Amino acid sequence: MITLDLSYQTAVVTGGKSGIGRGIVQILLQSGARVISADLAYDEEYKGVDGQLFESRLDLSKSEDIERWSRLVLEQAGVPDIVVNCAGTSTMDYVIDSKLEDWEKVFSINSTGLYLVYKIFAKAMVDAEKPGRIIQIASQAGKNGYRAMGGYCASKHAVLGLTKVMAIELARNNILVNAVCPGIVETPMKHRERIEGGIIRGMTAEEIYAEDCSQVPLGRTAEVQDVANVVLFLASPLSSYMTGQAINVTGGMTMH
């Protein structure tokens, strides 16, 4: 287990209930940070689990909910040192068969919701004259195109564009903004995508898994921990001269 000392740091993680987000919450806690984990799957507005972990319900598809939630977090925890937006969703369909409501749902969470969260907390950091780390969980889909994932790919391309702009605008405030671009990670969302993609392509989920592995030079798909380790690095003092980067965690599948 890789750990770095983040004692006395406060981190906000969206999408922290499961998948990559859960792994990020766990590694930040293990490194000593106080963590506010936000997710639609939580029942309560703000709940202390122990002295380090707090859970808060958040619907990233609704701007009014983001406003309510962010005010609550700032009141309860103050201005965070680290913000990680990991919440995301996907739909599977060829673009010509896709539905506008699916496109809008994906963008409302993956792009617009992310924009609002970072705008609010970045402004709080600037107003408090507090340096910080903003880490966007993007995807290699933000650099490439993949069949039946038009909305998801487009939304993640938007995330990388926002990362570059925010890195430039916030550099003078010593707020570092970077993105992590995972490849194929074994999460509940990826398992669902294999089933749905298999239906579209006339393949089984097992066949798609084998295809996934065959595309990765390292010969395996990623585990959540592989991504969380890179997030920890970006949250730590070891990355103090990095901003505006989109770091691949793809086992060599994407190299640009």
MOQUI-V991221 format. One record per run of one state. SS is the DSSP state (hx for helix, st for strand, lp for the rest). FROM is the first residue (numbers start at 1). LEN is the number of residues. If there is no record, write none. Layout:
ss & from & len
SS & FROM & LEN
SS & FROM & LEN
This chain:
ss & from & len
lp & 1 & 9
st & 10 & 5
lp & 15 & 4
hx & 19 & 12
lp & 31 & 3
st & 34 & 6
lp & 40 & 7
st & 47 & 2
lp & 49 & 4
st & 53 & 5
lp & 58 & 5
hx & 63 & 15
lp & 78 & 4
st & 82 & 4
lp & 86 & 7
st & 93 & 1
lp & 94 & 1
hx & 95 & 3
lp & 98 & 2
hx & 100 & 28
lp & 128 & 4
st & 132 & 6
lp & 138 & 2
hx & 140 & 3
lp & 143 & 6
st & 149 & 1
hx & 150 & 24
lp & 174 & 1
st & 175 & 8
lp & 183 & 2
st & 185 & 1
lp & 186 & 2
hx & 188 & 14
lp & 202 & 3
hx & 205 & 10
lp & 215 & 7
st & 222 & 1
lp & 223 & 1
hx & 224 & 12
lp & 236 & 1
hx & 237 & 3
lp & 240 & 6
st & 246 & 4
lp & 250 & 7
